[in-house]
Amino acid sequence: MVAIAAISLLVGGIGIMNIVLATVMERTKEIGIRRATGARRKDIVRQFLTESVLISTGGGLLGIGFGFLLSWIIASTAEWKTIVTPASVILRSSFVCGGCWCLVSIRP
């Protein structure tokens, strides 16, 4: 299970990195206009990092919801008891998603 999760995280990270890179490449004129009107490099980087945070957070929340739903479906179908505490989900997802975001969003 850990290997599947790691591969999924890697694929998701590469996807976010490609989206951010494509966004930067498509918006070079906008970046130039913003620089000409007084925006600093830091302001532009902050804008793209904010966009990547929103993409990562949305994907993470969808993944958590899907995980809860799938866990509930499997537990009710197989008549198993599953214990998923919200604290463990929040703690693990914040560390994993935060680490993945830092690795893939800074580069483009």
JOMOPE-V39383 format. One record per residue. N is the residue number from 1. RES is the residue in one small letter. PSI is psi in whole degrees, -180 to 180 (none if undefined). Layout:
# JOMOPE-V39383
N|RES|PSI  N|RES|PSI
This chain:
# JOMOPE-V39383
1|m|-37  2|v|-39  3|a|-41  4|i|-42  5|a|-40  6|a|-41  7|i|-42  8|s|-42  9|l|-40  10|l|-45  11|v|-43  12|g|-41  13|g|-41  14|i|-38  15|g|-45  16|i|-42  17|m|-42  18|n|-38  19|i|-45  20|v|-42  21|l|-43  22|a|-38  23|t|-43  24|v|-43  25|m|-37  26|e|-26  27|r|31  28|t|-35  29|k|-43  30|e|-41  31|i|-42  32|g|-42  33|i|-42  34|r|-40  35|r|-39  36|a|-28  37|t|6  38|g|2  39|a|139  40|r|165  41|r|-38  42|k|-38  43|d|-40  44|i|-42  45|v|-42  46|r|-39  47|q|-48  48|f|-34  49|l|-37  50|t|-43  51|e|-42  52|s|-32  53|v|-43  54|l|-40  55|i|-46  56|s|-42  57|t|-43  58|g|-45  59|g|-40  60|g|-43  61|l|-40  62|l|-40  63|g|-41  64|i|-45  65|g|-42  66|f|-39  67|g|-43  68|f|-45  69|l|-47  70|l|-39  71|s|-42  72|w|-42  73|i|-45  74|i|-42  75|a|-41  76|s|-32  77|t|-45  78|a|-1  79|e|46  80|w|160  81|k|126  82|t|141  83|i|110  84|v|111  85|t|140  86|p|-33  87|a|-42  88|s|-37  89|v|-46  90|i|-45  91|l|-50  92|r|-44  93|s|-35  94|s|-41  95|f|-46  96|v|-49  97|c|-38  98|g|-42  99|g|-42  100|c|-42  101|w|-43  102|c|-38  103|l|-37  104|v|-16  105|s|-26  106|i|-36  107|r|-54  108|p|none
